Amino acid sequence: MKTNELKKGAQVLLRNGWKATIEDNMRGNIRMCTVYGDYTEMGSVYAHDIVARQSGIQWMHDIELTKSQQQCMDINQKLGLGH
């Protein structure tokens, strides 16, 4: 599933292990999410930091990036901003 297909309300798992809820129906490199980490906050999340989606009680690791999102991740890694 492409990250652009994730709809508002979808539960996702982030690269750092935190869980989040998608808060928009937008497409692109950045999605608005409520992140449940050390604190619960709403903010922008890079699409390439989404690694799984919840389907029922299972985590589905079928997330795919678009070409643009992959390029964004590559640039962030070259700048030392990625994982």
C-alpha positions as a LaTeX table, in Angstrom:
\begin{tabular}{lrrr}
\hline
Residue & $x$ (\AA) & $y$ (\AA) & $z$ (\AA) \\
\hline
Met1 & 0.00 & 0.00 & 0.00 \\
Lys2 & 1.32 & 3.44 & $-0.91$ \\
Thr3 & 1.50 & 6.02 & 1.87 \\
Asn4 & $-0.73$ & 8.25 & $-0.27$ \\
Glu5 & $-3.52$ & 5.67 & 0.13 \\
Leu6 & $-3.58$ & 5.95 & 3.94 \\
Lys7 & $-6.76$ & 7.73 & 5.01 \\
Lys8 & $-7.59$ & 9.89 & 8.00 \\
Gly9 & $-7.91$ & 7.75 & 11.12 \\
Ala10 & $-5.49$ & 5.05 & 9.97 \\
Gln11 & $-3.22$ & 3.73 & 12.71 \\
Val12 & 0.42 & 3.54 & 11.63 \\
Leu13 & 3.78 & 2.52 & 13.05 \\
Leu14 & 6.69 & 4.92 & 12.65 \\
Arg15 & 10.33 & 4.05 & 11.95 \\
Asn16 & 11.31 & 4.95 & 15.54 \\
Gly17 & 8.75 & 2.49 & 16.98 \\
Trp18 & 6.12 & 5.04 & 18.01 \\
Lys19 & 2.51 & 4.70 & 16.93 \\
Ala20 & 0.54 & 7.43 & 15.19 \\
Thr21 & $-2.90$ & 8.24 & 13.77 \\
Ile22 & $-3.16$ & 9.85 & 10.33 \\
Glu23 & $-5.05$ & 13.17 & 10.65 \\
Asp24 & $-5.39$ & 14.16 & 6.99 \\
Asn25 & $-6.27$ & 12.75 & 3.58 \\
Met26 & $-3.42$ & 14.55 & 1.84 \\
Arg27 & $-0.79$ & 13.09 & $-0.45$ \\
Gly28 & 2.90 & 13.81 & $-0.68$ \\
Asn29 & 6.07 & 13.70 & 1.39 \\
Ile30 & 4.56 & 14.98 & 4.64 \\
Arg31 & 1.46 & 13.76 & 6.50 \\
Met32 & $-0.24$ & 15.28 & 9.55 \\
Cys33 & $-0.36$ & 12.78 & 12.42 \\
Thr34 & $-1.10$ & 12.50 & 16.11 \\
Val35 & 2.02 & 10.76 & 17.44 \\
Tyr36 & 1.95 & 8.68 & 20.62 \\
Gly37 & 5.54 & 8.75 & 21.88 \\
Asp38 & 7.07 & 10.22 & 25.01 \\
Tyr39 & 4.22 & 12.73 & 24.73 \\
Thr40 & 1.10 & 12.77 & 22.57 \\
Glu41 & 1.45 & 15.50 & 19.95 \\
Met42 & 0.07 & 16.37 & 16.54 \\
Gly43 & 2.47 & 17.40 & 13.83 \\
Ser44 & 4.05 & 16.74 & 10.47 \\
Val45 & 5.58 & 13.33 & 9.79 \\
Tyr46 & 7.65 & 12.40 & 6.75 \\
Ala47 & 5.85 & 9.72 & 4.73 \\
His48 & 9.08 & 7.71 & 4.58 \\
Asp49 & 8.99 & 7.37 & 8.38 \\
Ile50 & 5.76 & 5.33 & 8.15 \\
Val51 & 6.71 & 1.64 & 8.09 \\
Ala52 & 3.48 & $-0.25$ & 8.84 \\
Arg53 & $-0.28$ & 0.16 & 9.11 \\
Gln54 & $-2.70$ & $-1.51$ & 11.46 \\
Ser55 & $-5.32$ & $-3.81$ & 9.99 \\
Gly56 & $-7.53$ & $-5.21$ & 12.73 \\
Ile57 & $-5.11$ & $-6.42$ & 15.39 \\
Gln58 & $-2.21$ & $-7.04$ & 12.97 \\
Trp59 & 0.50 & $-4.69$ & 11.75 \\
Met60 & 0.82 & $-4.87$ & 7.97 \\
His61 & 4.36 & $-4.09$ & 6.79 \\
Asp62 & 3.24 & $-3.48$ & 3.20 \\
Ile63 & 3.97 & 0.26 & 3.02 \\
Glu64 & 5.49 & 1.43 & $-0.26$ \\
Leu65 & 6.94 & 4.84 & $-1.07$ \\
Thr66 & 6.31 & 6.83 & $-4.22$ \\
Lys67 & 9.31 & 7.85 & $-6.31$ \\
Ser68 & 9.17 & 11.38 & $-4.85$ \\
Gln69 & 9.00 & 10.06 & $-1.27$ \\
Gln70 & 11.99 & 7.76 & $-1.92$ \\
Gln71 & 13.98 & 10.73 & $-3.28$ \\
Cys72 & 13.07 & 12.77 & $-0.17$ \\
Met73 & 14.29 & 9.92 & 2.08 \\
Asp74 & 17.55 & 9.62 & 0.10 \\
Ile75 & 18.22 & 13.37 & 0.41 \\
Asn76 & 17.51 & 13.31 & 4.17 \\
Gln77 & 19.90 & 10.38 & 4.61 \\
Lys78 & 22.65 & 12.15 & 2.64 \\
Leu79 & 22.21 & 15.20 & 4.86 \\
Gly80 & 22.40 & 13.03 & 7.97 \\
Leu81 & 18.75 & 13.63 & 8.86 \\
Gly82 & 17.48 & 10.12 & 8.16 \\
His83 & 17.74 & 6.78 & 9.87 \\
\hline
\end{tabular}
